Amino acid sequence: MPHINIASLEVGQIIGTTEFLLTRDSLVRYAGASGDFNQIHYRDDVAAAVGLPGVLAHGMLTMGAAVQVAVDWVGDAGRVLDYQVRFTKPVVVDPVDGAILVVTGKIGAIDAEAGTVRVDLQAVFNETAVLGKAQVVVRI
């Protein structure tokens, strides 16, 4: 587990950036693991019939991928105390190329007394933010 000295941290400091390739296979595996078999996540015809631009990644898959940046930084998922996001745009997963989700974590607040840090996450697909107010509080 990485050792992080809370006294050396600064608000605005970037803690990491990760690219996640989401494919149609990723969606099938996530559907099986989560039990979410809504057809908009794997059938183009159903997605089009309800007015979507294509098959969408599950929101919770996007949310789960995004938090991984903070988990990797702090070194233990058990250190996550709170995690909240607002879904702002869908991630459309191309049948051939998939979708690349780019997530950057930046320190948004430090509570040295409590030993916690709020990490603000920026999740971008196709140059568009797909999560708003994505914030994870971790125990250092």
Residue frames as qw, qx, qy, qz and C-alpha x, y, z in Angstrom:
[[0.000, 0.891, 0.455, 0.000, 0.00, 0.00, 0.00],
 [0.399, 0.548, -0.055, 0.733, 1.44, 3.41, -0.89],
 [0.383, -0.533, -0.428, 0.620, 2.38, 5.68, 1.97],
 [0.139, 0.720, 0.287, 0.617, 0.84, 9.12, 1.55],
 [0.326, -0.256, -0.402, 0.816, 1.94, 11.99, 3.75],
 [0.057, 0.816, 0.572, 0.061, -1.15, 14.15, 4.13],
 [0.255, -0.803, -0.021, 0.538, 0.97, 17.17, 5.09],
 [0.308, -0.285, 0.540, 0.729, 2.63, 17.09, 1.66],
 [0.270, 0.520, 0.751, 0.305, -0.64, 17.23, -0.28],
 [0.039, 0.270, 0.009, -0.962, -2.09, 20.35, -1.89],
 [0.511, 0.602, 0.500, -0.356, -5.55, 21.19, -3.15],
 [0.499, 0.768, -0.184, -0.357, -5.47, 21.06, -6.94],
 [0.174, -0.506, 0.824, 0.184, -2.73, 18.41, -7.04],
 [0.802, 0.232, -0.358, -0.417, -3.36, 15.73, -9.65],
 [0.629, -0.394, 0.648, -0.168, -3.17, 12.23, -8.21],
 [0.395, -0.087, 0.859, 0.315, -3.41, 10.32, -11.48],
 [0.587, 0.420, -0.166, -0.672, -4.99, 9.82, -14.87],
 [0.415, -0.053, 0.902, 0.103, -6.15, 6.52, -16.31],
 [0.503, 0.233, -0.417, -0.720, -7.70, 5.53, -19.62],
 [0.539, 0.063, 0.801, -0.252, -10.31, 2.77, -19.60],
 [0.286, 0.130, -0.685, -0.657, -11.25, 0.98, -22.81],
 [0.578, 0.181, 0.610, -0.512, -14.88, -0.08, -22.61],
 [0.175, 0.135, -0.802, -0.555, -15.90, -2.62, -25.26],
 [0.733, -0.149, -0.280, -0.602, -19.10, -4.45, -26.02],
 [0.700, -0.032, -0.689, 0.184, -17.46, -7.42, -24.27],
 [0.124, 0.110, -0.548, 0.820, -16.99, -5.21, -21.19],
 [0.509, -0.138, 0.029, -0.849, -20.71, -4.46, -21.24],
 [0.804, -0.085, -0.520, -0.274, -21.65, -8.15, -21.47],
 [0.544, 0.013, -0.690, 0.477, -19.34, -9.03, -18.58],
 [0.087, -0.112, 0.394, -0.908, -20.69, -6.15, -16.49],
 [0.661, -0.156, -0.226, -0.698, -24.28, -7.15, -17.25],
 [0.774, -0.086, -0.628, -0.001, -23.56, -10.67, -16.04],
 [0.396, 0.023, -0.611, 0.685, -21.87, -9.45, -12.87],
 [0.153, -0.022, 0.286, -0.946, -24.48, -6.82, -12.02],
 [0.226, 0.430, 0.861, -0.153, -27.61, -8.50, -13.30],
 [0.270, 0.666, 0.098, -0.689, -28.44, -5.40, -15.38],
 [0.437, 0.125, 0.773, 0.444, -29.52, -6.87, -18.71],
 [0.341, 0.763, 0.219, -0.504, -31.29, -3.79, -20.04],
 [0.761, 0.382, 0.423, 0.311, -31.05, -4.19, -23.81],
 [0.224, 0.972, -0.055, 0.050, -29.82, -0.61, -24.38],
 [0.391, -0.746, 0.525, 0.126, -26.48, -1.92, -23.12],
 [0.467, -0.240, 0.791, 0.316, -26.02, -4.51, -25.85],
 [0.464, 0.478, 0.706, 0.241, -28.54, -4.13, -28.72],
 [0.140, -0.097, 0.243, 0.955, -28.18, -1.33, -31.25],
 [0.190, -0.422, -0.657, -0.595, -31.75, -1.74, -32.50],
 [0.412, -0.685, -0.582, 0.151, -33.23, -1.34, -29.02],
 [0.357, -0.433, -0.107, 0.821, -31.01, 1.66, -28.24],
 [0.032, 0.076, 0.429, 0.899, -32.09, 3.31, -31.51],
 [0.263, -0.536, -0.728, -0.336, -35.76, 2.51, -30.88],
 [0.393, -0.756, -0.438, 0.284, -35.70, 4.49, -27.64],
 [0.178, 0.969, 0.047, 0.164, -33.86, 7.42, -29.24],
 [0.595, -0.671, 0.300, 0.325, -30.33, 6.73, -28.05],
 [0.337, 0.791, -0.427, -0.279, -27.28, 7.37, -30.26],
 [0.611, 0.331, -0.719, 0.002, -26.12, 3.79, -29.76],
 [0.801, -0.338, -0.478, 0.122, -25.44, 1.14, -27.13],
 [0.170, -0.832, 0.261, -0.459, -24.59, 2.78, -23.81],
 [0.414, 0.164, -0.766, 0.464, -22.18, 1.71, -21.11],
 [0.518, -0.643, -0.562, 0.046, -23.91, 1.06, -17.80],
 [0.108, -0.878, 0.116, -0.451, -23.78, 4.16, -15.61],
 [0.745, -0.624, 0.230, -0.052, -22.56, 2.12, -12.68],
 [0.884, 0.130, 0.123, 0.433, -19.78, 0.63, -14.85],
 [0.334, 0.727, -0.034, 0.600, -18.65, 4.16, -15.72],
 [0.441, -0.811, 0.153, -0.352, -18.87, 5.17, -12.06],
 [0.911, -0.355, 0.171, 0.120, -16.94, 2.09, -10.96],
 [0.760, 0.356, 0.037, 0.542, -14.17, 2.64, -13.50],
 [0.096, 0.834, -0.069, 0.539, -13.82, 6.29, -12.50],
 [0.611, -0.751, 0.168, -0.185, -13.30, 5.62, -8.79],
 [0.952, -0.006, -0.027, 0.306, -10.42, 3.27, -9.60],
 [0.403, 0.666, -0.201, 0.595, -8.11, 6.28, -10.03],
 [0.370, -0.710, 0.303, -0.517, -8.59, 7.19, -6.36],
 [0.949, -0.281, 0.117, -0.081, -8.40, 3.55, -5.23],
 [0.833, 0.330, -0.137, 0.422, -5.09, 3.09, -7.06],
 [0.147, 0.720, -0.273, 0.621, -3.72, 6.25, -5.46],
 [0.533, -0.598, 0.347, -0.488, -4.73, 5.40, -1.89],
 [0.206, 0.395, -0.894, 0.042, -3.89, 1.72, -2.37],
 [0.000, -0.176, -0.947, 0.267, -6.94, 0.09, -0.78],
 [0.274, -0.438, -0.548, -0.658, -10.62, 0.22, -1.74],
 [0.500, -0.561, -0.627, 0.205, -11.43, -0.10, 1.96],
 [0.309, -0.282, -0.194, 0.887, -10.17, 3.46, 2.43],
 [0.125, -0.344, -0.432, -0.824, -13.04, 4.87, 0.38],
 [0.039, 0.260, 0.676, -0.689, -15.42, 6.52, 2.85],
 [0.410, 0.661, 0.398, -0.486, -17.85, 8.19, 0.45],
 [0.233, -0.063, 0.647, 0.723, -18.34, 8.32, -3.31],
 [0.377, 0.675, 0.497, -0.393, -20.92, 10.32, -5.22],
 [0.210, -0.049, 0.540, 0.814, -21.43, 11.28, -8.85],
 [0.511, 0.574, 0.286, -0.573, -24.01, 12.89, -11.05],
 [0.559, 0.194, 0.680, 0.434, -24.44, 11.29, -14.46],
 [0.141, 0.654, -0.010, -0.743, -24.35, 14.03, -17.11],
 [0.554, 0.527, -0.417, -0.491, -23.80, 12.33, -20.49],
 [0.969, -0.015, 0.228, -0.093, -23.87, 8.74, -21.72],
 [0.209, -0.539, 0.735, 0.353, -20.86, 6.74, -22.87],
 [0.838, 0.420, -0.017, -0.350, -21.72, 5.32, -26.30],
 [0.546, -0.401, 0.707, 0.205, -19.77, 2.11, -26.95],
 [0.528, 0.541, -0.442, -0.483, -18.93, 1.58, -30.61],
 [0.979, -0.007, 0.136, -0.153, -19.26, -2.08, -31.70],
 [0.828, 0.411, -0.182, 0.335, -15.77, -2.09, -33.25],
 [0.351, 0.557, -0.350, 0.667, -13.70, 0.57, -31.49],
 [0.500, -0.473, -0.610, 0.393, -15.37, 0.59, -28.09],
 [0.110, -0.929, -0.098, -0.340, -15.15, 3.75, -26.01],
 [0.576, 0.110, -0.434, 0.684, -12.22, 5.28, -24.17],
 [0.416, -0.869, -0.234, -0.134, -13.06, 6.83, -20.82],
 [0.490, 0.366, -0.365, 0.702, -10.32, 9.12, -19.50],
 [0.554, -0.774, -0.301, -0.059, -10.42, 9.76, -15.76],
 [0.381, 0.440, -0.378, 0.720, -8.27, 12.26, -13.88],
 [0.571, -0.672, -0.450, 0.144, -8.24, 12.63, -10.11],
 [0.234, 0.543, -0.201, 0.781, -7.38, 15.89, -8.41],
 [0.320, -0.325, -0.669, 0.588, -7.30, 16.75, -4.72],
 [0.126, -0.683, -0.405, -0.595, -10.36, 18.87, -3.98],
 [0.446, -0.755, 0.139, -0.460, -10.12, 19.19, -0.19],
 [0.557, 0.170, -0.708, 0.400, -7.90, 18.05, 2.66],
 [0.608, -0.691, 0.013, -0.390, -9.01, 17.47, 6.25],
 [0.400, 0.454, -0.709, 0.362, -5.74, 16.80, 8.07],
 [0.397, -0.323, 0.577, -0.636, -7.47, 16.52, 11.44],
 [0.872, 0.074, 0.250, -0.415, -9.79, 13.77, 10.20],
 [0.410, -0.337, 0.787, 0.315, -7.08, 12.22, 8.01],
 [0.595, 0.506, 0.624, 0.017, -9.24, 12.42, 4.90],
 [0.071, -0.321, 0.418, 0.847, -8.89, 13.76, 1.39],
 [0.624, 0.583, 0.403, -0.329, -11.63, 14.51, -1.11],
 [0.316, -0.164, 0.664, 0.658, -10.60, 13.58, -4.62],
 [0.532, 0.594, 0.131, -0.589, -12.50, 15.24, -7.44],
 [0.548, 0.031, 0.754, 0.361, -12.75, 13.03, -10.51],
 [0.423, 0.565, -0.190, -0.682, -13.10, 14.22, -14.07],
 [0.581, 0.112, 0.792, 0.149, -14.42, 11.50, -16.39],
 [0.327, 0.611, -0.230, -0.683, -14.32, 12.34, -20.08],
 [0.618, 0.215, 0.725, 0.216, -15.53, 10.42, -23.11],
 [0.423, 0.566, 0.495, 0.505, -15.12, 11.83, -26.59],
 [0.240, 0.242, -0.082, 0.937, -14.00, 15.21, -25.16],
 [0.457, -0.535, -0.203, -0.680, -17.18, 15.49, -23.08],
 [0.148, -0.251, 0.754, -0.588, -17.52, 15.19, -19.31],
 [0.549, -0.215, -0.714, -0.378, -19.80, 12.24, -18.53],
 [0.534, -0.522, -0.600, 0.288, -19.86, 12.56, -14.74],
 [0.019, -0.733, 0.057, -0.678, -20.53, 15.74, -12.83],
 [0.441, -0.652, 0.365, -0.498, -19.54, 16.47, -9.26],
 [0.918, -0.007, -0.390, 0.069, -17.76, 13.11, -9.05],
 [0.112, -0.719, 0.503, -0.468, -16.18, 13.15, -5.60],
 [0.862, -0.164, -0.473, 0.084, -14.63, 10.42, -3.52],
 [0.331, -0.793, 0.380, -0.343, -13.53, 10.85, 0.09],
 [0.844, 0.121, -0.487, 0.187, -10.66, 8.61, 1.15],
 [0.648, -0.749, 0.133, 0.035, -9.00, 7.96, 4.50],
 [0.458, 0.704, -0.500, 0.212, -5.24, 8.49, 4.36]]
